[in-house]
């Protein structure tokens, strides 16, 4: 069995059309929100494409530098009838709309979202994101979450999809290892987690919140993060077990949410193994 390749010489080749799409063109709204299956995502760059294949995701199409095709050989079992389009640098650059001609870009089938019951069964560290609409921040949070063992992720309806092109680039594909659940509202879901032994920490810069360094290790932990401008909405803050702050130098009131996520993921787990 060999990789089925086709050399593409012109950017007008119909097979290249999806690589120019952004999320709103690639998937309809119900697909983007996880309400129905059939969504696709675009993985940009060889590291992200190969990580998607290593995780077992099925590609529809891969656009590849002719000198990089050999790197796909370990994944023949996944490629099946996948068409690997081979193109020179100028065609790849124009086809993707990126300033840099990446050596690999892949169009993949997006995995279905998991449910709350799955998170309760599989994970003891969960990160919840509320109204974080910047995909760069979401991607960075996903990378930190995976690095520190927060493999369960709950998103509210306003948070950007971790499978957007930019979020996947920033996360370096670590989102592929996460169990991701999207819900309409976080507060009711928090109650269900609490009933199953979880303790939730809502991150806030408020001076009267608990200092993160003073919190004892938590066995079943939820970290809740909100938008940088508005912070967590009142219903979520009130539903959390505790309000937690990161101690900072005088005169500095907050961090970028992605930076805060990295500090909190490490700080809340570094003493509990």
N, C-alpha and C positions, 0 to 999 in steps of 0.2 A: 504494500500500500504506500502510495506517495502523495505528497501535497499537490492538490490541484491548483495550479497557478494560471493566471492570464495577464499578459503584459498590456498595460493601458498606456496609450500614447497621447491621448487628447483629454483635456479636462471636461469636455462635454459628454464623455461616456456616461450613459444613464446610471451605471452602477455606482458612480461617484456621488450622485445627488444626495444621499443621506448624510454624507460626511460634511456637507455644508449646513445641515439643519442644526438649529438650536432646539432646546427642550420643547418649546411650544409647537414647533413644526414636527418634531420627531414623534411626540406622543400627545394624545388628546388629554383634556383636563382630568377625566376619571382615571386614565392610566397614570398621569403624573401624581395623582393623589393616592394611588394604590387601591382605588375602588374596584377596578377590574384588572384582569391579567392582560398580557400581550404587549406590555411596555418594552421599550428598548433603551439602551444607553450606549454612549460613545466613550470608549476608553482611549485617551490620548497619550501617546508615548510608549516606548517598548516596555518600561517597567510596569506600567499600569496594565497594558495588554497581557503581558506574561503573568502578572499576578492574578488577573481575572481567569486565565486558563488554568493556572495552578489551583485555583479555588474550585474549578469545575464548571465554570460558566460556559455556555454554548455560544460560539460566535456565528453571526449571520454572514458577515463579510469582514475581511481584514485587508487593509491597504498597507503595503509593505515596501520598504527599500529592497531592491533585488539582492543586496548583499546580506540581508538579515533573515531571509526566508528559512535558512537552516535552523534558526533558533526556535522555530515552530515545530520541528520534528518530534520532540518529546510529547507533543499533544495531538498526535495523529488520531488517537481514539476519540478526541473531542471534535476534530475538524469535520469528519464525515463528508458531507457534500458542501461544506463551506468553500466559497470561492475566495481565494487569496489573490487580490489584485496587486500586481507588481508595477511600480511606476518610478520614473526618475524624479529627482528632487523638485524640479519646477512644477511638474504635474501635481505632486503631493502637496506642495505649498498652496497652490491655487485651489485645489480641490477641498482643502480643509479650512481655508481662510485664515490660516495662522501665519505669523511672520516667519516662523521657523518650520522647515520641512521635517516633521518628525519621522523617525525611522519606521514606526508602526502606529496605526490607528485602527481600532476595531469597533465594529457594530455588534452588540451583544443583546441577548434576551435578558431582560431584567428579572431577578428572582421575585417571587411574590412576597409581600410583607408578612411578617409573622404576627401572632396575636399575643395578648397579654398572658394567657395561660402558658404559652411556650416560654416566655421570659421568666415566669414564676418557677417553672420546672427546671430550666437550664442554667440560670445565671444568679449570682449573688451580688453582683455589682452592676448597677444600671445608671445610665445618664439620661436625664430628661431635658429636652430643649423646648423652650417656649418663645415663640415669635422671633426667632433668629432667622432673618430672611436673606442674609448675605451668604452666598455659597462658599466664599473663601473662608469665612469664620466657621461654617459648618464642617468643611473639609478639615480644617486644622483641629477642631474639637474632636472629630472622629479619629484622627491620628493619635491624639493624646489619650483618648478614651481606650483605644485598643492597646496602647503601650502600657497602660496601668491596670489592665484587666477589667475594664468596664465594657464587657462584650454585648450587653443588652442596651438597646437605644429606643427611647420613646420620643416621638416628635408630635407636636401639636399641629393643627391644620395650617398654621401660618409659617412654619419653619421650612426653610429651603430643603429640597431633596438632596441627600448625600450622593445620589447617583447623577447629578448634573455634571457636565463636562469639567467645570472649574472646580467643583468640590472634589471630584475624583482625582484631579491633578494634584491638588493641595494635600489630600489625604494619602497620596501615593498608593491608592488602591486598598488601603487598610479597611475601608468600609466593607469590602467583600467578606471580611471575617466576622462582621457584626450581625446580630439578630435585631432587625429594625422593625418597629411597630409604629404605625401612625394612628392617632386618635383625635377626636374632635376637641376634647377638653382634657387637661391634665388632672385637675382637682379630683374628679370622680375616680380616675384610675389610681391616684395616690392612695385613696381609701382602700382599694382592693389590695395594693401592695402592703400597706400597713397591717391589714388583717392577716397577711401571710408572713409576718415577722420582719418586714423591712423597716429601716429607719431612714428618713429622708432629710437631706440637708439642702436648704434653699440658699444659694449664694447671694450675698448682698453687701454693699459697702457701708451699710448703716452702722453707726458707732455703737449702738446698743446690742448688736448681734454678737453671738458667741465667737471668740477668737478660735480660728481653726486649730491652732496649736494646742488648745486646751481640751480638745474633744478626744475622748477615749476611742480606741479602735472599735469599729462597727463591723459585725459579721455580715449582715445583709444590708447593703448600703445603696441609697439612691442619691445622686448629685443632681440638683436642679439648677439650670442656667437660663437666664432670660435675656432679652434684648438689651443692648448697651444703652440706648437712649431712655427707654421707659422702665427697664428692670422687669422683675417678675410681677405679673398682675396680682392683685390683692387676693383673689380666690385661691391661687396656687400658693402664695406665701402663707396664707392662713392655714392651708391644708398640710403644709410641711411639718415634720416633727420638730425641727429646729431651724433657726436662721443663723447662718454662719458667715463670717467675714474673714478675708485674708489680711493679716496685719501689714500695714504699709507705712512708709516714711511720712512724717508730718507734711501736710500740704498736698499729698497725692490722694485723691478720693477713690480712684478705681483703675482697673486694668482693662485693656481690650478683652472681650469675652473669650476669645480663643486662648489668650495668655492666661487669663484667670482659670480657664478649664484645665490647662496643663498643671498649674500650681495646685489647684484643688484636688485633681485626680491623684497627684503624687502625695500631697500633704495628708489627705484623708486615709490613705492606704499604706503609707511607708512603714507604719508601726504594726500593721496587722498581717504582714507577709503576703 
